[in-house]
Amino acid sequence: MSSSSSNALLPPASMASRTLNIEAGPALDNKEEELEEDDPFDITNTKNASVETLKRWRQAALVLNASRRFRYTLDLKKEEEKEQRRRMIRAHAQVIRAALLFKLAGKKQIGATVKPPTPTGEYAIGLEQLVSMSRDHNSSALQQYGGVKGLSDMLRTNLEKGILGDEDDILKRRNAFGSNTYPRKKARSFLRFLWEAWQDLTLIILIIAAAASLALGMKTEGIKEGWYDGGSIAFAVFLVIIVTAISDYRQSLQFQNLNEEKRNIQIEVMRGGRMVKISIFDIVVGDVVPLRIGDQVPADGILISGHSLATDESSMTGESKIVHKDQKAPFLMSGCKVADGVGTMLVTGVGINTEWGLLMASISEDTGEETPLQVRLNGVATFIGIVGLVVAFSVLAVLLARYFTGNTRNSNGTVQFHKGETSISQIVDDIIKIVTIAVTIVVVAVPEGLPLAVTLTLAYSMRKMMADKALASPAYSLKSLLYFCNYIRYKVLLSKNKSIKTFDQVRRLSACETMGSATTICSDKTGTLTLNQMTVVEAYIGRQRLDPPDDSSKLHTRISSLLFTGIAQNTQGNVFEPKDGGAVEISGSPTEKAILSWAVKLGMKFEAMKSESTVLQVFPFNSEKKRGGVALKVDSEAYIHWKGAAEILLASCTKYMDLNGQLQSIDGEKEFCKEAIDDMAARSLRCVAIAYRPFDVEKIPADTESLDKWVLPEDDLVLIGIVGIKDPCRPGVKDAVKVCIEAGVKVRMVTGDNIQTAKAIALECGILSSDADASESNIIEGKVFRALSEGEREQVAKRITVMGRSSPSDKLLLVQALRKGGDVVAVTGDGTNDAPALHEADIGLAMGIQGTEVAKESSDIIILDDNFASVVKVVRWGRSVYANIQKFIQFQLTVNVAALIINVVAAVSSGDVPLNAVQLLWVNLIMDTLGALALATEPPTDHLMHRTPVGRREPLITNIMWRNLIVQALYQVGVLLVLNFAGRTILGLNDETRERANEVKNTVIFNTFVFCQIFNEFNARKPDEMNVFTGVTKNYLFMGIIGITLVLQVIIIQFLGKFTSTVRLSWELWLVSIAIGLISWPLAVVGKLIPVPETPLAKYFIRPFQRLRTARSA
């Protein structure tokens, strides 16, 4: 297991989370952590966890109903089968390729030629030949077709301007060569979900019991009266199965939508001479696609041109090997990632006609995933399930013993069993009823709803969050709407504004929970804290400042020529000038767009400048070196142009060019340039220098292989100019940072920009509160941090607020140091080189606009609007998820404890239970499905963001929850047992017959028990607040579920007595039931006045077992 995996599984408790959290409780100390390491359910973070680790807690659990408990978790068997299928397809492709190479080698010996192309419609080559050439990497066929130029002519593609791209052209290409889609495996039908839902051992036992009861009842009492008992149980079980199947089926449909959205990558293609962004599904054969570091190859293709281009083909070959691409190896495979360099490709195969399409069509995406809360809740559920089993068997044993000893009586007072007198059919009927009661206790006691509550909470929290975002204050823009849950996808938020789409994706569900524990956020500056809307606002040519910066009147033609050539050729951007004289369209990264826009205003003709020189070699912008370069040949001369971080490039300059186009020594002017850079940086401007150097043509490598390996010289440069680029802070970022600080989450800025620029932006955003905070201990450069020892980095990392001129490796070192120090770290990133830090962090947040596909693949959440406010919202909702789960646990355990104690005490003392099977199934529905839905709909409150983060090792059931649970359970048990044993007297039923009195008494007990749960559901909303009604009227789903429960309870009591063994109650007895339930409200207020110890109660019970286990292992 990698170090990252082990760190993720057992990280030390956060220092920030050691303080008392009123709802979550205090964290555990180191000794206790050591004792708990053997706990099979102690998986604090399932990110990057191995299969063996995930198996551990499954095997440790006593699972009676695995189909329900694990239906939202990863199917490890299916994962293994899927990987085997992948290996088979990869092996098949490699065998075919090897056989072809052997065949081609033989053909070369005998001088065989490739079969000439067969025209298809308007195209001079057919689909089968294209597919065969691409799949087999057949270089001979490519050469036979005239190379990439000849192939492009066959496909009616201009290698410079791409295809025409109009609707007619696209349609013809799709008809001839197919679309870039592949068939999906048929989704499971609703009937399949029904089949899976009833495969639950406890439900199967109840169905068998219902069938036996039905048969015996109809035999002894006749069809008209005898079907009620068995039919009631069967109907209740059927209702549970239907609700479960509908829920699972809806989740499945929502997952299909989400997977479609995840696959719908947006890419740029050249069509009609302009760069346009389209869906990966809209790629067609003949498209010209630019490739940059981190991009996914969208289809099979041939390399047109490239520089240092290399791809990672592990997704297809299974081997983590970087493959260099050039004219000798020009074939590109769909699904691979660009690992290095730049290039352009001609699409030759799409969709099912590629190996990637075949692979994707043969496997189905598994929607399961373990989340930390699911793991911990399964541990809780296992423990409670064992207790429930013990109680059920105890009740079964007691009831059977009482029955066969003649101590069990009917409702009319007669003894049920007389030895030698009672018929066999009657005995079997009575035993079935006893077994049914015991099994129903198991159904109620085994809380399979606990693990599923994570899913329900996330799903409904998503809906509430969407509404919250739609009505957000100006501090949070509508564009920062978060696609929060992997189970639900909304395409449109408001019907009144159909242009508002979902803006974020959650790739790993566990990230939603983990964000609630985040203690620090390491954020990029550009595009996250700022708007990413860059413009050149200041410019220096030589040592002269241009005012305004686009004033070209002072530029010498020599300067203009060198400046425009360097900008036009040393860029991955593009300038499109419409022939009809429309507005110029500029594409590329925000920095490149700003510089290109500035150059166009100065008079640069982009296409003309590109045509006047030939590119020899390209050094793509490197985040480590903070620069990018290009070697050009202009007529008989050669130049190397560089563009990058101003102070770094300035250090490599020995001369500068003045406004007259003359070269001057820079030795006396470096201090002036440094002051100009510092002045611009202090005003939060990004400083970029543009420089060049002439180069001897004879020293340029002559052959292609040597040219590809040629390292561009970076010394003895001539400074042309320095520009200052303004990128304003996002509106509301300062408020968002303030919310984080108040919530105990430290915000750290990690940027590749100048340290002075970083400091200025940090002050503007509120990350640094004042100049006094901008001390050396809080601000550091990446190279300084990198040079420290591992121990020193851990100490320094805690104090760092701003890191400037950082590389991706510096960000990774910072994340590792913070995690070792106990922080739960969230990291934002957009570049390919950010992937290790995103993978290592507890929560990786990739940027959706500027982020590369490699960064997105390594992330947990994609922030599609690149907005820091969205990151803060994730924290807020992550805490809400955890809090809502705790509310549900408190509510469900109260029901469990009360129902079990009441039935056990009644069974032991009287041989009968006041709550029968059908009634308990109705209670189970209330507390499992409806209860989870009601409590999952609570939106986050300001209260959540005014306390420290929830520690990952803090107990799920806190002392606060134990107190609330015990108070309510004792009250319910006490009142209902009093009603059970003295109800006839208290309710004034002494004048009634014994049978009638017992029926009324048991109906009142059942009705009162349900009302206690309804009123206690309000208490569960606010476990640590006195006012439990805050915001309740705004939570329409909660109120709706309460209303539905009330209506159904009235229907059950008043109209379904035959099914539930109840009788109609008078209005006085209804008031009694309501009054007893109502008392739980003031009781909850009184209970919250009782102080609780800081040390978790669970620790007192667990510690002796841990010490015993440690002593044995020692």
Disulfide bonds with the S-S distance in Angstrom:
none
